[in-house]
Amino acid sequence: MTTLDLSVVRTRTRLPIWTRILCALFFFSGFPALIYQLTWQRELFRIFGVNSESVTIVVTAFMLGLGLGSLAGGWVSKQRGISLLPLLAAIEIATAAFGLVSLSVFEQIGALIVNWPLPAMAAVNLVLVIVPTLLMGATLPILVSHLVRRSGQVGGAVGLLYYVNTLGAGAACLLCCTVLFPFFGMHTAVFTAVGINVAVAAGAMVAHAFPYSEARPAPAITVNDARQSILGMRRVLLLAALGGFISLSYEIFLFRTISYASGSSATTFAITLSCFLVGIAGGARSAGKTCETLRPADAMRKAADELVFANLIGLLFLPLMAHFAWLSNVVLGLAMLMVYLIARRWGSFLPYLAQFSVAADDHAGMRTSLLYFSNILGSAAGAIVTGFVLTEYLTLVQIALALVVAGTVCALSLIAMLDVERPERLRRMADAVGVLVVAVIVIPLMSHRVLENLLFRGNVDHAFASVVENRSGIITVDTDGTVFGNGMYDGRFNTRLSSDRNGIIRPYALSLFHGAPRDVLMIGLSSGSWAQVIASNPAVTSLTIVEINPGYLALIAQQPEVASVLHNPKVNIITDDGRRWLSHHPEKRFDAIVSNTTWNFRANITNLLSTEFLELARQHLNPRGIVFYNTTDSARVQRTACLAFPYGARFTNHMVVSETPIDWNFARWRRTLESYVIDGEKQFDVQRADDRALLDSLTSADQRSQPMIEGCPEVLARTAGATPVTDDNMGTEWRHYFGLE
């Protein structure tokens, strides 16, 4: 055996060890990246709001940072004399250093730019995450470059590394939603990510100390057919961008549907993201193996088949959700399986494109970075176009159709590039178009009443009376006037206390605990019933309403019982995130801040329930002002209120708290109720026995001794041991669905 033969054998035996080292390090590198993303997004949403504009800005900023990082990594990969593992260790340490101070940096900068316009805030979001995302995005092309030099396989290298890193990110999602967020909170999550960064850096340096960790392969394996690019880079970059657009758009579409089906569960978001990432990882690994075993032309055929199959699975998603909603919570498991299958198909696309367009030479890292950057740009465009535009103007069914159309265009574009005989190309194109035709027929026909079925977990025999789908969410109204926001009960159209089906006694009670509530702020509009009652209170002179979803205005305009509130001169309705609006208007003061907050366990609701929010609300109160908000019967929320303010009580399921003793006055409340007029109609006629009996039952007895009112000393005694809600621990959002609250 020659010296060259011995070198080849030795290299081939050492290569798996080297590859396993890279894979292990890159797998665990994916953990902190995703932990940071989830935690930083949460922090940025709290600062900049959780309305659609802010969500789109934050997600796009992350994407662009990763894309720019890939370009930086591509440039570094071309430099000679740079050792891979020490470089990886340096990236991990730099990321950890930023992670340590990240939350405080976000908080301080957010306070400085609180009144900046939206474009400036978008730029700041990008600046805030640019350093860590640059570092995260740089690692893939750097590692691809080194692995390609050893394996001679671009698609295999991209598929393998993309697989292990994305699989680590998917595992981190589960770690966050099952352990870190429910039990430890955001700061501990960040510290955990920092610790993993440091551990990966230490592992890289230990691996670097082994004598063969940087061994170069022998020249004998540096030339083969698999190393040559067979497609032009420009066309492939466009395909990568289109693939990224479709993949991210599917993520938005799938999460939007599943979020509605789960009633906006934070846990469901993390699990959906985990399934999507694991699917992407599985697809990348499958494509990588295919690239290692098939000739380039056959691999292209396989890639085209994957895209057609992806469209077929995509068109089945909504029909399956509609027809298997009767499985109750099991339908969410089916949804997760579909998320995985769809993501797996689209996850295979990038490694295939790398194999077809990137030659396995010293420029492989740079070309891979261009490919990855193009994919990221497409993903960012998907976040903007789908998350901000399509969801505003299209329904779920229409978005599903649009995605199959885009997927068909992508498949046809790749099929057109195949080096095959004309009959085969036409047959493959016909298959792709045939799937589209099936989608056009099946999706609208088989997704009938998908929203109704998912909400009520069965085959519903009637359609909703009204549906509003916009980028802020999905609002539905049942035939009995019940309003549902993003799949969860959100009130009813009713302003009459005599037929109290929606707890309307609570806004009527404003004069019970405040003598002169002239200026009132209400966070949340929903059905408009509360707004109508508060605006009609004779003591109220101005009512400012901050509502995050403008879709409620369209519904209110259709309901005669509440429509007039939209034109009431007392009322000023603002579309914004409630917490962000308060932060942006430090000069505003109110006699009462009212919030009929949604369920305490819904995603991001902690922003309106935490100790930090109550402190913000306190700064906006006039002397003797009160905060009156819904606890949805959460002991933690009630305890938080009593700890945040010196005076307070529970009224039904609401807390009313203040800096000064609360003036409970039943005689004043009765006088107010007797004078109540809504749309020119008196609400109570003391000459009628029924109305008089109702007023007597509410105001004549000492209600302090009744279950309707419970003072803070009693609340604190009853809730002893409950942990107050903070921005950091995120209240019950991550604990409720595990039965921990």
Protein Blocks (a to p, Z undefined) as FASTA:
>chain_A
ZZklmmmmmmmmmmmmmmmmmmmmmmmmmmmmmmmmmmmmmmmmmmnopafklmmmmmmm
mmmmmmmmmmmmmmmmmpghiafklmmmmmmmmmmmmmmmmmmmmmmmmmmmmmgcfklm
mmmmmmmmmmmmmmmmmmmmmmmmmmmmmnopaklmmmmmmmmmmmmmmmmmmmmmmmmm
mmnojmlmmmmmmmmmmmmmmmmmmmmmpmklmcccdfklmgcfklpcfbdfklmmmmmm
mmmmmmmmmmmmmmmmmmmmnoopaklmmmmmmmmmmmmmmmmmmmmmmmmmmcfklmmm
mmmmmmmmmmmmmmmmmmmmmmmmmnmmmlmmmmmmmmmmmmmmmmmmmmmmmmmmmccb
fklmmmmmmmmmmmmmmmmmmmmmmmmmmmmmpcfklmmmmmmmmmmmmmmmmmmmpccd
fklmmmmmmmmmmmmmmmmmmmmmmmgoklmmmmnopadfbdcfbdcddfkbccdddfko
paceehiaebdcdfbfklccnopmmmmmmmmmocblfbacdehjklommmmmmmmpmkbm
bdcdddfblklmmmmmmmmklmmmmmgmkbccddddfklmmmmmmmbccfbdcdddddfk
bghklmmmcmklmmmmmmmccehiacdddekhpaklmmmmmmmpmbdcdehjbccddfbd
cdddfklmmmmmmmpceehiafbdfkbmklmmmmmmmmmpcfklpmkbccfklmmmmmgo
iacddfklopmmlmmmnopZZ
